[in-house]
Amino acid sequence: MFDYVTGPDLWVPVAFGALKIFMILVLSFLVIRIGRRLIGQFFANKRRGPFQITKRREATLNKLVLNTLSYVVYFVAFMMILETFTLNIGALLAGAGVAGLAIGFGAQNLVRDVISGFFIIFEDQFSVGDYIQTSGVEGFVEEVGLRTCKVKAWTGEVHILPNGNVTQVTNYSIHNSIAVVDVSVAYEEDIEKAERAIQELLKELPERYEQIIDVPQLLGVQNLGASDVLMRIIAETHPMEHWAIARALRKEVKTRLDAEGIEIPFPRMVMYSRDDQAESSQVSE
């Protein structure tokens, strides 16, 4: 027994098997590295070719192909490693097929997720970098896979959603956005003067802000409030730039109205005391 444990009949096959496993792992690593470069080069050539795709679509497909390549290489490497242990791969695959059939009835959610993921990618419902709202989650899409997608909220949380739960999607990144800004002017001010000042300002903004598509529009008086006249401005912007432009518009309008001497009023409340009413009634008598 001691001679067998210390002899070459045991350790030579073990060393050969360990070396084979090491070579399989190294080869798998090299295949993935080379595959990543080839995939990146393919999409780079696609960007310069006649049949171009959008950057958001490119990022989604690039990530999906890389993940698929990794899964395939890891699976093949795992099968080859099992083979080094002189296991019957055919019998294992046959057993896996029977087991898969047995658990297939319990994997309906997995099948649903994969089918939904296929249609999400095929129909280009959303892509990496898009800002979406779905299933009570809102944020930027970080990854779209066949089974799950990852959405990162603007506060930093990453939500991982099964594709089967993505039933209704609001995509804010496909078309241009609209910035909406309401401006209050005091009742004592000249409304036409305020409109002229704002109109002159709006014509200057596209030259200052490249995110603005066209000259913003002053729609006019939106509401008559308790202490102010409310006017509404809208501006068409590039996708997802409307929040930043809305903040810039408020600052620009405030600065211009101050320069023109036009008041943006504080909330006001007129109060009458009973003593004042009693004195006024005595004076009238």
FENTA-V310512 format. One record per helix or strand of 3 or more residues. SS is the DSSP state (helix for helix, strand for strand). FROM is the first residue (numbers start at 0). TO is the last residue. If there is no record, write none. Layout:
((SS & FROM & TO) (SS & FROM & TO))
//
This chain:
((helix & 1 & 5) (helix & 7 & 47) (helix & 54 & 83) (helix & 88 & 103) (helix & 107 & 121) (strand & 130 & 133) (strand & 136 & 143) (strand & 147 & 151) (strand & 157 & 161) (helix & 162 & 164) (strand & 168 & 170) (strand & 176 & 184) (helix & 190 & 207) (strand & 216 & 223) (strand & 228 & 236) (helix & 241 & 258) (helix & 273 & 283))
//
